Amino acid sequence: MKILVVDDDRGLRKSLTLILTDAGYEVRAAEDGDEGLAVALSEDPQLILCDVRMPKKDGLAFLREYRESGGEALVLVMTAYGSMELAVEAMKAGAYDYLPKPFGADEVLLTVRKAEERENLREEVGRLRSEVRADRRFGEIVARSESMINALEVAGKVAAHPSPVLISGASGTGKELVARLIHRQSTRAALPFIPVNCGAIPETLLESEFFGYVKGAFTGADRDRGGLFEAAHEGTLFLDEVGELPSSLQVKLLRTLQDGEVRRLGGTESTEVDVRVVAATNRDLDGMVQQGDFREDLYYRLAVVPIHLPALCRRKEEIPDLVHHFLQRHRERLGVKVTGISPDAMEGLLKYHWPGNIRELENLLERVVVLAEGTEIQARDLPEDILHPAPDRAPIEVSENNLSVKRHSAQLERVLIQRALERTGGNKTQAAELLELSPRALRYKIQDYGLE
């Protein structure tokens, strides 16, 4: 521990230096408040012993200037009999404790060791808080794996800037949650967040939905109506599944992003809009650009800051946290009695490969907590296809209770990638050609499906 002694009494400085050095502390000394302040700010001690009464700059002035300059060390003020009111004033100004003169070596060491214990405890609390933030600092998003934390740290950094963001990842990995995180941490947080699923709007309505229309623009347009860009003015527009946009709208979207203006369908005047765009896709936009299905200039306009979210099978260390998070949410929302999960059931969830990612896990847990008989989920409460999933080479079985296109598509995609890698002897470039994917998209999918 590094200690700074500030006192104009040369003999006292020397005595304290000897006492503290013999006790194993690293000691620096200063003869007045000005020198003490310079040493304190340059050498960053953990503890400062400072006399209250000194020429030039007294202890109170030293303490105030030290705190105003950002100094965080514990400060013990030394005060002679008759100056107790100064000690009290120093405590009010941020001193940790005071040491009345005269004092012996034992009294000094006892006071210093108490301060040292407090400092060690403060550092430990800070360390634990940092660990908690590393796992839970992202709001509703559970992040423990290095890959997910890195992705969310990028999201946090870009949030303060208006740059467009493109979030990629398989369905169910939490792309909209990350988009909302970016919005919440931006200067636009108090303004609208407008999400739109680009694949859910009929192509004939896309232009009017995005840009609005004027009265009489088409049959049924009986009034002027603003579009999504105007609704998101000064806020964030989240374009989910942006890869589903038809080429005709891609051109108009690019123009809006470049010019910052929209023209309503049937109108002649443009309106300025200030919109932060965050896009998301589960498709291979690189490959779509190469095949001419997505405009290259729009792609680079959207992907100024790319963020890739790994599949759940690539971050299984997060599953226990996710399970407890979803159990608490479903318990409160549904009023069920389930409060925990058995080790065997958790092991079954950890072994499963989760093609539907976090959304599949959340939906499964909702079903299980409703049907479970006890207060703890047991392995017997889990569906058979979770506990004993079909091997990769087995045909994909479709049951009446499992008709999810996305889930079975992911299973099929994993099998095809594995077979392409086997056929090419692990050559990813050749495998990408067989699969008609871009090399980068194949790398992402190999990571997502745990095929490395």
ABEGO torsion letter per residue (X at the ends): XBBBBBBABAAAAAAAAAAAAAAGBBBBBBABAAAAAAAAAAAGBABBBBBABBBGBBAAAAAAAAAAAGBABBBBBBBBBGAAAAAAAAAAAGBABBBBOBBBAAAAAAAAAAAAAAAAAAAAAAAAAAAAAAAAAAEABBBABAAAAAAAAAAAAAAABABBBBBBEBBGAGAAAAAAAAAAABAAAABBBBBBBAAABBAAAAAAAAAEBBBGABBGBABBBBBAAAAABGBBBBBBGAAABBAAAAAAAAAAAAAGBBBBBGBABBBBBBBBBBBBBABBAAAAAAAGABBAAAAAAAAABBBBBBBAAABAAAAAAAAAAAAAAAAAAAGBABABBBAAAAAAAAABAGAAEAAAAAAAAAAAAAABABABBBAAABBAAAABBBBAABBBBBBAABABAAAAAAAAAAAAAAAAAAAAGGBAAAAAAAAGBBAAAAAAAAAAAGAX
